[in-house]
Amino acid sequence: MSIFEAILLTVITASTPLVIAALGELVTERAGVLNLGVEGMMVMGAVTAFIGAQETGSPYIGILCGILGGALFSLLFAFLTLTLIANQVATGLALTILGIGASGMIGESYVGLPGIRLPPIVIPFLSDIPYIGSAFFKQDIIFYMSIALVVGVNWFLFRSRTGLKIRAIGDNHQSAHALGIKVIRTRYLAVLFGGACAGLAGAQLSLIYTPQWTENMSGGRGWIALALVVFSSWRPWRILLGGYLFGAVTILQLHAQALGIGVPSQFLSMLPYAATIVVLLIISQNRRTTLINTPASLGRSFVPDR
């Protein structure tokens, strides 16, 4: 494998969890719900996926456990914010702190154990293409799922009747309710989907990216996923582009450290988050575009009898 192929492969591996988690949050926010607990759901997905794979010996069951772990954890957020009408921002932050603490406690006995890596799926002929074949067509199933999710979410939101209802709720939940759309039920399903995607992203971390369990192994990726949603202007295809951009920045700092470039390691480690801030600052300059694409009811609680 050439150096170019190796770098491309690591960029794809680093970008995949960002893309998946951001897609789930995009659907959630399109329904008007702001869930800042992506980091907590990701780390819960990572620990449940690792435990599931360890106990059964199957990484595929581990993936299912990760999806289920993230989805069930998101149910707590949905119950507090949609049923009990708790503040969405405060609840999401609390969910992140709870997820980091709970995952550390649950996975304490699994720290240091070797993980069970997912085998790659080789696509004949395409995997033999020079330079890009092994990177794009000799990948694990979660990578292919991330591409399918981009296509599926884009079609669902902008080509299906249910997607239209979700966007209507996100833009004006009172008007959607007046038209007979089940706002709370739809938002519950959107939050569950977002949690399942965050759990799948976490499973990728503990089964592929670094096949082991370490406390707080999400490492702030949930926050980058949240920024990606804004970066994409709530469009799925742009999330794919932004995810690979941030993944490339992450890998760049790792390769720079490996090459012994005379820059403090702390500075290189902060590059992905500094890039996130810079991108958000650039986007915020165009307020008209931001306001047009932002769901008008984002973060606002809905009470049917009001």
Buried (B, 14 or more C-beta within 10 A) or exposed (E): EEEEBEBBBBBBBBBBBBBBBBBBBBBBBBBBBBBBBBBBBBBBBBBBBBBBBBEBEBBBBBBBBBBBBBBBBBEBBBBBBBEEEBBBEEBBBBBBEBBBBBBBEBBEEBEEEEBBBBEBEEBEEEBEEEEBBBBBBBBBBBBBBBBEBBEEBBEBBEEEEEBBBBBBBBBBBBEBBEEEBBBBEBBBBBBBBBBBBBBBBBBBBBBBBBBBBBBBBBBEBBBBBBBBBBBBBBBBEBBBBBBBBBBBBBBBBBBBEEEEEEEEEEEBBEBBBEBBEEBEEEBEEEEEEBEEEBBEBBBBBBEEEE
